[in-house]
Amino acid sequence: MDIVFMGTPEFAVPCLERLISDGHNVKGVFTQPDKPKGRGHKMQFPPVKECAVEAGIPVYQPLKMKDGEAISILESLKPELIIVVAYGKILPKEILDYPKYGCINMHASILPRYRGAAPIQWSVLNGEKISGVTAMKMDVGLDTGDMLLTKTVEIGENETAGELHDKLSVLGADVMSETIDLLLKGELKPEKQDDSESNYAPMLSKDLCPIDWNESAQKVHNKVRGLSPWPVATAKLGEKTIKIHKTAVSGKCNATSGEVVVSDKKLIVACGESTSVEIIVLQTEGKKAMNASDFLRGNPIEKGIILK
């Protein structure tokens, strides 16, 4: 099948690689413009562009999708289908309607549960037990199109958003490949979404980072998992801000919320609802992340101190 692929980050790369290995004619790749990175501000290719260039596929990086450039490119490529995976741009109706088979998006959640930019992170933040990837026929709404195929995975009790991201990235390629097979066989069965079951999953911001120690240990743990690897949960230790990368739910505890109840080899902090959480990996300003046991050897924390 003649396909145009639209995607940008690392998450989308396995889908592009699968299109190539499945033998489809990927006529072109659309991706976000190159961006400066690092201290030298050297321009860097998006991961999808790196993959496309290596495979010898033409790459297009239009700044806008509504000024006529994008549709002009598509008219020259004449794709039968457009596959969209974390592209990061809204597609206008003229593009959605252009290919014979329309545009199919691989969305990293079980629709309609989480629509929006950060479904993986919010699934973890909200303590969901199951996630997945949904192949969706795109329309002009935000992740509102008909569902075509969904596959699910369990979310481990200590699994981070970063780990779930990697798992769903691989699953997305499987969902995409099977969806295209069913499309070619005429066996897809589109299903309308129930809007009443949807939640919006907005982009993350650093405003989410501070931990509220009055919440239960499970909610604190979910926040740490959901904000890993970015933007990372934080707490105040005296005047210093510490980043908390990894935790585990600990035992019952009746101390004041935020109080350090164990600081000998382990670092355990009291939370709300008579619970506690163990901080396993943390990072202080200007330092590398390290295990709490190693941190405590060089930076003893007095038992009874209150984290804010």
Legacy VTK file of the C-alpha trace (Angstrom):
# vtk DataFile Version 3.0
C-alpha trace
ASCII
DATASET POLYDATA
POINTS 308 float
0.000 0.000 0.000
1.157 3.569 -0.748
1.439 5.281 2.642
2.543 8.612 4.051
3.717 8.500 7.664
3.384 11.426 10.075
5.197 11.266 13.405
7.929 12.945 15.403
9.266 11.434 18.674
10.926 8.159 19.610
7.494 6.694 20.381
6.606 6.743 16.673
9.775 5.098 15.349
8.708 1.426 15.793
5.596 2.116 13.702
7.636 3.573 10.850
10.080 0.678 11.057
7.168 -1.807 10.923
5.679 -0.146 7.830
9.029 -0.592 6.124
9.521 -4.195 7.263
5.930 -5.094 6.300
6.771 -4.087 2.742
4.560 -1.027 2.367
5.583 1.758 0.004
6.246 4.626 2.407
6.218 7.490 -0.084
7.116 10.193 2.390
7.436 11.101 6.058
6.091 14.269 7.667
7.712 15.287 10.940
8.210 18.377 13.086
10.996 20.820 12.178
14.509 20.228 13.511
15.156 21.871 16.879
18.280 23.221 18.607
19.474 21.070 21.478
22.209 21.168 24.116
24.563 23.930 25.140
25.736 24.469 21.596
22.156 24.719 20.306
23.064 22.418 17.445
20.091 21.576 15.258
18.943 18.007 15.815
16.717 15.764 13.720
13.537 14.405 15.330
13.866 10.619 15.878
11.389 9.850 13.093
13.435 11.907 10.624
16.588 10.013 11.595
14.799 6.735 10.867
13.396 7.985 7.557
16.721 9.372 6.325
18.449 6.095 7.152
15.794 4.234 5.152
16.066 6.639 2.204
12.512 7.943 2.551
11.797 11.590 1.581
11.173 13.810 4.626
8.896 16.856 4.782
8.801 19.317 7.671
6.125 21.952 6.974
5.733 24.633 9.626
1.971 24.763 9.100
-0.622 22.310 7.839
-3.227 24.833 6.657
-1.247 27.101 4.316
-1.450 24.819 1.272
2.107 23.437 1.411
1.178 20.160 3.105
-1.739 19.335 0.811
0.428 20.197 -2.205
3.031 17.671 -1.022
0.348 15.013 -0.541
-1.020 15.641 -4.028
2.442 14.911 -5.408
2.855 11.745 -3.308
-0.708 10.422 -3.788
-0.878 8.175 -0.690
-3.751 5.738 -0.285
-3.445 6.007 3.499
-1.843 8.311 6.065
-0.609 6.817 9.336
-0.234 9.322 12.187
1.717 8.557 15.381
2.456 11.392 17.831
2.994 13.896 15.015
2.252 16.919 17.190
0.254 18.924 14.641
-3.489 19.236 14.030
-4.507 17.998 10.575
-7.117 20.068 8.711
-10.119 18.415 7.107
-8.702 18.661 3.577
-5.770 16.470 4.637
-7.940 14.067 6.647
-10.161 13.568 3.609
-7.414 13.348 0.983
-6.274 9.674 1.048
-8.564 6.941 -0.252
-8.542 5.249 3.178
-8.276 8.423 5.242
-5.923 8.994 8.178
-5.404 6.434 10.947
-3.859 7.432 14.263
-2.167 5.168 16.814
-3.299 6.633 20.152
-1.486 5.562 23.318
-4.501 4.772 25.469
-7.709 2.798 25.505
-10.092 5.271 23.921
-12.222 7.059 24.845
-10.731 6.998 28.354
-7.806 9.382 27.784
-7.872 11.891 24.947
-5.178 14.523 24.577
-1.424 14.997 24.547
-0.292 12.921 27.542
-2.456 9.787 27.894
0.434 7.592 29.029
1.436 9.842 31.918
-2.119 10.484 33.111
-2.902 6.772 33.066
-0.085 6.274 35.576
-0.811 9.446 37.558
-4.396 8.305 38.028
-3.400 4.815 39.125
-4.886 2.917 36.185
-4.198 -0.816 36.089
-4.565 -1.231 32.317
-3.481 0.812 29.310
-3.147 0.116 25.628
-3.064 1.443 22.079
-6.111 2.289 19.979
-6.064 2.580 16.205
-8.484 5.406 15.394
-9.922 6.794 12.137
-9.108 10.463 12.489
-11.719 13.224 12.255
-11.610 16.950 12.988
-12.113 16.454 16.758
-9.436 15.815 19.380
-9.037 12.012 19.434
-12.772 11.611 18.802
-12.736 9.439 15.670
-14.075 5.922 15.323
-12.078 3.194 17.059
-10.745 0.515 14.706
-8.656 -1.805 16.890
-7.496 -1.799 20.510
-4.911 -3.907 22.291
-4.306 -3.674 26.032
-1.449 -4.189 28.492
-1.286 -4.266 32.268
0.416 -1.429 34.127
2.716 -2.773 36.841
2.347 -1.406 40.356
5.814 0.171 40.176
5.888 0.864 36.434
6.789 4.422 35.443
5.324 6.477 32.628
8.654 6.129 30.832
8.537 2.343 31.039
4.905 2.253 29.897
5.817 4.599 27.024
8.400 2.126 25.739
5.998 -0.802 26.062
3.183 0.981 24.225
5.570 2.151 21.519
6.256 -1.469 20.578
2.595 -2.437 20.961
1.618 0.450 18.686
3.542 -1.091 15.804
1.642 -4.369 16.268
-1.718 -2.582 16.397
-0.882 -0.564 13.282
0.258 -3.602 11.306
-2.859 -5.592 12.174
-5.118 -2.615 11.450
-3.694 -2.222 7.950
-4.084 -5.966 7.312
-7.745 -5.805 8.345
-8.242 -2.692 6.220
-6.869 -4.430 3.133
-9.124 -7.424 3.797
-12.161 -5.199 4.276
-12.627 -6.557 7.788
-12.322 -3.406 9.910
-15.353 -2.666 12.081
-15.327 0.990 13.165
-16.849 1.691 16.572
-18.132 5.061 17.728
-16.646 6.462 20.919
-18.818 7.149 23.947
-17.985 10.779 24.715
-19.376 10.442 28.242
-16.501 8.079 29.139
-13.703 10.386 28.007
-11.155 12.276 30.091
-8.796 14.970 28.865
-5.081 14.211 29.289
-3.336 17.585 28.938
0.386 18.151 28.471
2.436 17.890 31.641
3.959 20.932 33.315
6.322 21.511 36.215
3.371 22.836 38.215
2.476 19.179 38.813
5.832 18.323 40.391
5.479 19.230 44.111
4.307 16.281 46.206
1.373 16.746 48.561
2.335 14.571 51.525
-1.235 14.742 52.857
-2.253 12.407 50.061
-2.081 8.647 50.527
1.164 6.783 49.857
-0.436 5.214 46.774
-1.259 8.622 45.285
2.233 9.920 46.068
3.710 6.802 44.479
1.492 7.258 41.400
2.688 10.848 41.062
6.337 9.802 41.201
5.728 7.078 38.592
3.612 9.290 36.358
6.117 12.156 36.295
9.096 9.896 35.535
11.229 10.547 33.534
9.839 14.094 33.094
9.156 16.516 34.717
9.902 14.492 37.937
8.149 14.773 41.305
9.747 17.110 43.859
9.817 17.861 47.590
11.437 20.439 49.830
14.139 19.256 52.215
14.800 22.351 54.268
15.576 25.049 51.726
16.614 22.577 49.028
14.409 21.092 46.346
14.936 17.392 45.794
13.741 15.384 42.816
12.212 12.018 43.620
12.630 9.509 40.812
11.536 6.240 42.371
9.404 5.187 45.328
7.552 2.211 46.757
4.480 2.086 48.944
5.580 1.201 52.472
3.673 0.186 55.619
1.135 1.760 57.960
2.283 4.912 59.682
0.634 7.372 62.070
3.214 10.164 61.913
2.712 13.682 60.574
2.383 13.862 56.786
5.813 14.539 55.258
7.691 13.401 58.370
10.805 11.297 57.840
10.126 8.186 59.940
13.109 6.070 58.822
16.455 7.509 57.696
18.888 4.698 58.473
19.844 2.958 55.184
16.253 3.472 54.012
14.352 6.727 53.600
10.680 6.402 54.535
8.267 9.311 54.723
4.813 9.478 56.304
1.873 10.266 54.027
-1.823 10.876 54.537
-4.372 8.226 55.543
-1.854 6.653 57.960
0.360 5.415 55.145
4.011 5.833 54.208
6.219 5.724 51.145
9.844 4.695 50.694
11.998 7.014 48.600
14.323 4.765 46.627
16.018 7.127 44.152
16.406 10.885 44.629
18.416 13.778 43.274
19.533 17.050 44.823
20.160 20.271 42.937
23.193 20.061 40.673
23.842 16.393 41.477
23.148 13.084 39.779
20.271 10.845 40.810
21.300 8.213 43.332
19.909 5.472 45.550
18.608 6.747 48.860
20.927 4.404 50.766
23.971 5.915 49.045
22.624 9.427 49.516
22.089 8.939 53.252
25.693 7.823 53.778
26.978 11.186 52.634
23.953 13.329 53.461
22.366 12.112 56.705
18.761 13.185 57.204
17.538 13.543 60.752
14.585 11.376 61.659
11.560 13.537 62.382
12.349 16.251 59.850
9.354 17.295 57.737
9.497 17.275 53.958
7.383 19.952 52.360
LINES 1 309
308 0 1 2 3 4 5 6 7 8 9 10 11 12 13 14 15 16 17 18 19 20 21 22 23 24 25 26 27 28 29 30 31 32 33 34 35 36 37 38 39 40 41 42 43 44 45 46 47 48 49 50 51 52 53 54 55 56 57 58 59 60 61 62 63 64 65 66 67 68 69 70 71 72 73 74 75 76 77 78 79 80 81 82 83 84 85 86 87 88 89 90 91 92 93 94 95 96 97 98 99 100 101 102 103 104 105 106 107 108 109 110 111 112 113 114 115 116 117 118 119 120 121 122 123 124 125 126 127 128 129 130 131 132 133 134 135 136 137 138 139 140 141 142 143 144 145 146 147 148 149 150 151 152 153 154 155 156 157 158 159 160 161 162 163 164 165 166 167 168 169 170 171 172 173 174 175 176 177 178 179 180 181 182 183 184 185 186 187 188 189 190 191 192 193 194 195 196 197 198 199 200 201 202 203 204 205 206 207 208 209 210 211 212 213 214 215 216 217 218 219 220 221 222 223 224 225 226 227 228 229 230 231 232 233 234 235 236 237 238 239 240 241 242 243 244 245 246 247 248 249 250 251 252 253 254 255 256 257 258 259 260 261 262 263 264 265 266 267 268 269 270 271 272 273 274 275 276 277 278 279 280 281 282 283 284 285 286 287 288 289 290 291 292 293 294 295 296 297 298 299 300 301 302 303 304 305 306 307
